[in-house]
Amino acid sequence: MIINTNRYLCKDCAHRGTSQNGSPACVLHKKLIDLEKDFCSSHAVDNQTVICRICQKPQVDFIYQFEDKILLLCADCQKHIGTCATCDHMNQCGFKNDHSEPQVVMQTIQQGFATMQVQVKNPRLIQKHCPTCHCSYDNENCQQDENGVNCSSWSPLPELLQ
């Protein structure tokens, strides 16, 4: 039996992507492809596929609603919602951007007969920046230290909501 594969070629498949070196690749099957010859039964037409808003993979497992906008996300990217990785405030940290003095300092701790030196965030920079920061939850501790998980100040990156 002869099958016409022209309408299922990888060149117009929604699963088409590129490898690290720029060669054509299938993101679904994770292999290099020849756009003019290769085809498969998982072929999806570009305009019929819904893609993840973060990684652009043609697979959506979660629908996340923020205010009046809807985000379509794959399972891998869904775990980044509510974290610093997808927050509009991630680059506005005054502490991280201030290099007027060291970000960390050594602190000596005495416990019984043992004396330890540990690195801590510079308390002067904390006092200077954290009370007015979006990510501060008690004017001293930063939710970014815990990777911003479930941050009460989280706001999605604008490009996610377009």
Buried (B, 14 or more C-beta within 10 A) or exposed (E): EEEEEEEBBBBBBBBBBEBEEEEBBBBBEEEEBEEEEBBBEEBBEEEEBEBBBBEEBBBBEBEBEEEEEEBBBBEEBBEBBBBBBBBBBBEEBEBBEBEEEEEEBEEEEEEEEEEEEEEEBBEEBBEBBBEEBBBBBEEEBBBBEBEBEEBEBBBBBEEBBE
